[in-house]
Structures are given as C-alpha cells and as structure tokens.
Amino acid sequence: MRPPVTRRLVCSTVSLLVLLGLPHASRAQPATRRITTVTAIHTFPGFYHSQPVLLRGEIKDIETHPAVASGDETLRLLSREHLPTGSGTYDVRGEVLDIGRLEQNDPRLSGVDLHQFGVDSTDRWPRQGEVVVLRATSFEPAQPLTAPSVRTLALDPLRYVDQKVTVTGQFRGRNLFGDLPQAPPTSMGKGEFVIKSADAALWVLRRPPKGHGWVMNPDSRIDTRRWIEVSGLVKSARGLVWIEAETLNEVPPQKEGLSTEAPAPPPPLIPPEILFSAPTQDETDVPLNTRVRIQFSRDIDPETLKGHIRVGYSAQQSSERGEPQAPRVEPLLTYDPAARVLNIQFATPLERFRVVVVELAEGITGTDGAPLKPWTLSFTLGGS
C-alpha cells in the first residue's frame, strides 16, 4: 500500500506575497471614472479603452443601431441593455471598448453580434481605433447645467466655448497623473497645466501657475494638493477642453470638489474563462511525461488557486477495474501571472492507459474578485 502523498503548490513570487498578506503591484487597481465626450473617445480611443466613463448625449436609433450622439459625433452602444425608453439628453455611464484592442474571445464580447458593427471575424479583425463602442451600464436624464465648473465644462464643452468663466480645481501639474490624453493643439509647452475636480479635468493655458506671493511647479507632484481658481476663455478642439487663462488665484482646498461628486460605480465583474488547455479535452494517447497547461482569459488571484485544484485518476475508471480507490498522483502546481497560465507537472511517473482528471473547483477568482466557473479537463494516457 502506497503511503499518502502530500500535494504541493509551488507559488510564484506574486502568490507568495499574497499568502504572506503583503501588498504587490500586480493586484488590479480600480479604474477611476473619467468625464469625457464622444469626440474625445473617437480622437483618443487608446487612452479611453477599457476605462469607465461618463458622457452626455442623445440616444439615437434605439430600435436599429443604438448610439449616443453629441453634435455631429456618435458612439455606438455595444448592446440594447439598460436603454432608456424616452427621448432627450442623457448622462451615460459605461466602459469604452476599442474592439481592435480586444481578443476575439474576450468575454465582454460574448453574445454580441459583431456583424452589426461591420466586423467579420472570419475575414479580418478590425484595426485599433477602427471600431470603438460603449458598453453602457446606466442612463440618467441629464440635469440642466448651472454655474460653470470643471465638471460642467468637461461634460458639455460646446455650451461654454468662447465664453469667459471662473472655475476652481485641484492643481495637477503638467498632466502628471495622466488625467487627460494630451495637451491641446494650441499649446506652446509653457505655462500649461491641468486642474481637476472629482472625475473631471481640463487644461489651463497662457499663464504659468503663479501669482502674488505664490507659485506652483507644473513639473512636480509636491504642489498637487493645492487648489487654484482660474478665470478665462473656454476653448475646445479634437476632444480636448481648455481655458485660456486671464487671471489665476490660489484658493483653499475645496471640499465640494473632492466629495460632492458621486464615486464611479464599480464596473460589472467579467468572469475569467479558460482560453485553452494542453492536453485538450478527451485527448487520447497522451505521453506519460506530459505537463498540463491551462491558460485563463484574465489575471487570476494566485491565493484562490490553493485548495481549489484537484488532480487525479478517474474514479469511474478505477471502479470499472475493481479497484477500491484510484491510485494517488503527485501534482506540482505553478502559476505564471505574466502568461496567466497554470502549469501542472507530476513528481512521479504516471501510469499507462489511465484517465487523468483535472478539476478547477468553485472558489477561484480573478484579481478583481470575479469568479471562475468550475471547469473539468480529462484525457487518456498512452502506453509510453
């Protein structure tokens, strides 16, 4: 009788940090919602891809090709879910998807008829920026805009273009935090900086951030806790919004700019899936020295693999052979977070003509907590 064999899980560096309860850089960080416009998304699809956004526009072609429109620009909606029943202008929340930057088996495209967007995956996958859509999560009737603010200018810039306004925002230097895709086309590279309030940001041009008794450094994060009041003329082009400043004043931090805006709702969790396995399901004559490889569609939390992977010989086959129980195997498991691949090797030789069963049980999740659906792989070993 064989002695019991202890299954071993060989952790990567990342999973070791998780098991020790230490922070690590690979954990998914929640994306910050960005207020933007349809024009900005079409101009900078790479910047907004996979980002949660809030934009304002009219809903068009609900029955045929639903889209959100603003001015002469439209942005197609990925599905008809959550569509409003009435006409008018709406504040739309959702996730921007540049189809060309996705894999064809991306779960966010599951059940979507891509032909309606002019995509024929059997012919040619679209290039990056060619097909950009919005995976909308909510629609709220737009409330009338009142006093100008960083938020209202970012949400509906065309309403304020060529008007003189005064707004207040947190100093963000020369786009030090990547709040905006790039500087405006009229920028001269001097005296420009970004201000932000909650989930909205815009550029300030023409005057450096300094005044009587105060100065802020646009190339250092040290001053980005400070707040500034800007007065000047609103301009917009190519999806970018800026103020050509006439006067600047440092002001105390504004609580309303930090807390009055509702935080971005968490994006829907996208469950990870199995992209492929080697050996494949029901494969036969698999070499005895095989190594099992399973690739996931999304990053997996290595900690959740522990205790949720079962590897062994088929109990049904052992029963048919008259064995009281299947012989034990000794799997060695490693997870490669860079490739999103689970590797299973065997410390002792496998037995000929056995059926091997690999089970990923409930409890395995992505790094954002999205659960993996339980999955089973079985294959038959050959004679050598």
Secondary structure, DSSP 8 states (H G I E B T S, - for coil): -------EE---HHHHHHHTT---TTS------EE--HHHHHH-HHHHTT-EEEEEEEEE-TTSS-EEEETTEEEEES-STT--SS-SEEEEEEEEEEGGGS-TT-GGGTT--GGGGT-BTTTB---TTTSEEEEEEEEEE-----S--HHHHHH-GGGTTT-EEEEEEEE-TTTTT--SSS--TT--SSS-EEEEETTEEEEEESS-SEETTEE--TT-GGGTT-EEEEEEEEEEETTEEEEEEEEEEEE---HHHHHSS------------EEEEES-TT--SB-TT--EEEEESS-B-GGGGTTSEEEEE-HHHHHHTT-SS-----EEEEEETTTTEEEEEESS---TT-EEEEEE-TT-BBTTS-B---EEEEEEB---
